[in-house]
C-alpha cells in the first residue's frame, strides 16, 4: 500500500537496515494490542502471509475471508487485508514500515503508534524474527516490483481487462494454495509462479 506522506511526519526521520538497532522493543506488547486497533484496511497481506495463515489454521482463503480477512482494492489491485476488528492481531513488522527505493527497501520507525513510550533498542532482524531474512527481503522486493508493474499495466487496459488482470493475480498468488512445507520451498514455488505470470503479462 502506497502512502503519499512526508516520512518526517510519521517516523523518526531515519532509514534502517536489518542490522541496525532501533527503538521497537515493548515487552512483546504485554497483551496490549492497542496499536493494532482502528487500522482499517491498512494491513495488506502478501502471498507468504496467506500461506502461513493457511498452514497455521488449516483453512483456505475462502474460509479465512469469512472471519479474519477481507478483500479490498489497493492501488488498483484486489488484495487481502486483515479485518482489524479484534484484539488478537499481530503484525511482525509494526511499528516498522518499509520505504521502497529503486533497488530494494529500507525500514523506518513509525512514531506515535505505540502507547509504550520507553521502548528499548533491538536489531531490526531480531524484531522481525524471520529466518533467512535476505531471501525474505528479496521476495518482498520482487513482490513489490511486480505489483508496481501491474499497477502501471492497468493504465493501458480497458475496464474488462483490468478485471481480468487483478483476478489473475488473486487466483495465482492467493487462491491457489502453495504446496510448500518450509519457507525455502515457498520461495522456490513463489518465484516459479512469479516467472510464469510475468511471462503471461509480458513483464
Buried (B, 14 or more C-beta within 10 A) or exposed (E): EEEEEEBEEBBBEEBBEBEBBBBBBBEEBEEBEEBBEEBEBBBBBBBBBBBBBBBEEEBBBEEBBEEBBBBBEBEBBBBBBBBBEEEEBEBEBBBBBBBBEEEBBBBBBBEEBBEBEEBEEBBBBBBBEBEEBEBBBBBBBBBBBBBEBBBEBBEEEEEEEBEEBBEBBBEBBBBEEBEBEEBEEBBEBBEEBBEEBBEEBEB
